[in-house]
Amino acid sequence: MDRIRIRGNGPLSGTIPISGAKNAALPLMAACLLTDQPLTLTNVPSLADVTFMGDLLRWLGVDTEVTPSRRLGEGGTWRLSAAGVTSTTAEYDIVRKMRASFLVLGPLLARFGEARVSLPGGCAIGARPVDLHLRAMAALGAAIELSEGYVVVRAPVGLRGGKIEFPFVSVGATENALMAASLAKGETVILNAAREPEIVDLGMCLIAMGARISGLGTSRVIVEGVPSLHGATHSVLPDRIETGTYAMAAAICGGDIFLTGTSHELIGALVPLLERAGTTVTPRADGIAVHRNGSQPIAADVSTEPFPGFPTDLQAQFMAVMSTAHGTARIKESIFENRFMHVPELLRMGARIETHGDTAVVQGVSKLKGAQVMATDLRASVSLVLAGLAAEGETIVNRVYHLDRGFERLEEKLSAVGAEIERVKE
């Protein structure tokens, strides 16, 4: 099993190209099931989760043509043709590997009138039940049955428009609702819809395929169903979590990093937080310049919230930065109930952190110490990489397959800005 070896060696300097967003690419890939014409996606990152979704689509009978990119940060091209779908069952052996596999439910149901999808797997960072997805399908007229670990949904005469009101914001459920409603008869109103950029990106792709959608980026989205969708070409938006993570690499290590192929707006909630912590973030026409002022970050409090608030997917990384800050920071995790699993590993590196329910109190130290640490999930794993970049001595991050799910060529990108980091095989 691969490991990451890091030796902290001071400030970072240089350019990092930002890849396409994993959390946008996965629902976009599932959207190919809505039409019998090819959907071409560009700027698709080369990640384990993308590979898993490709495996699932091929299992269902989707023809895939992949043209990889050899340039760092420039995504590949996927041409997906679902003209010859042979199955509407997403088997456990594939779905268990990745929670986003559940996104095939809505498209299969909308186009074929039925879907049988295993209950999903993924990172162990909370229960994250699928009941909101099922509530949305029921609101569109689907009959739902749970049988032997599978969700079976049927709408033999097609879906019909309806009112979908989520009791709390769910990105995945909003994505499934958007795709299913695109082919439903009549108008669908989605209330308390997720507003994330990845939702807007999916909606824009569906519009390019012929869907009629308004209200993207707001909590009230209206979908006027159409009889069929057609093929299209769509470029995956830049990854805001990768953007924020590398911005925080500058915040914890110091120096100057220029992030290309991304935008200031994607990390809007992070920018004022970094400014309070002593890091300057400057938007440019072709990216973002990040510079840390002073010799040590300054403590700042934060609470995770649905977009446009501070994203839970950046919480672990920000905690790593606060571990080296001057002062005491309070970090509240309001999205997932089990997302402080990186805390014991940061403690091994000399961090001073106490958790009280959904809140972590982080008292900054002048220097972390390198240690053997264990990645527990995707975002926790990259927080340990950030900590290792700023620590004295050598840090070994184990179980880095988590990293491969969401960060493309991480070692190359960090090495390019002066980090001493390498992947080693046991």
Sequence and secondary structure as in RCSB ss.txt:
>XXXX:A:sequence
MDRIRIRGNGPLSGTIPISGAKNAALPLMAACLLTDQPLTLTNVPSLADVTFMGDLLRWLGVDTEVTPSRRLGEG
GTWRLSAAGVTSTTAEYDIVRKMRASFLVLGPLLARFGEARVSLPGGCAIGARPVDLHLRAMAALGAAIELSEGY
VVVRAPVGLRGGKIEFPFVSVGATENALMAASLAKGETVILNAAREPEIVDLGMCLIAMGARISGLGTSRVIVEG
VPSLHGATHSVLPDRIETGTYAMAAAICGGDIFLTGTSHELIGALVPLLERAGTTVTPRADGIAVHRNGSQPIAA
DVSTEPFPGFPTDLQAQFMAVMSTAHGTARIKESIFENRFMHVPELLRMGARIETHGDTAVVQGVSKLKGAQVMA
TDLRASVSLVLAGLAAEGETIVNRVYHLDRGFERLEEKLSAVGAEIERVKE
>XXXX:A:secstr
 EEEEEE  S EEEEEE  B HHHHHHHHHGGGG SS EEEEEE   HHHHHHHHHHHHHT EEEEE   STT  
EEEEEE TT    EE HHHHTT GGGGGGHHHHHHHHSEEEEE      S    SHHHHHHHHHTT EEEEETTE
EEEE TT  B  EEE SS  HHHHHHHHHHHHTSBSEEEEES    HHHHHHHHHHHHTT EEE TTSSEEEEE 
 S    EEEE  B HHHHHHHHHHHHHH EEEEEES  GGGGTTHHHHHHHTTEEEEEETTEEEEEE SSS B  
 EEB STTSB GGGHHHHHHHHHTSBSEEEEE  S TT  TTHHHHHHTT EEEEETTEEEEE  S  B  EEE 
 SHHHHHHHHHHHHHSBSEEEEE THHHHTT TTHHHHHHTTT EEEEEE 
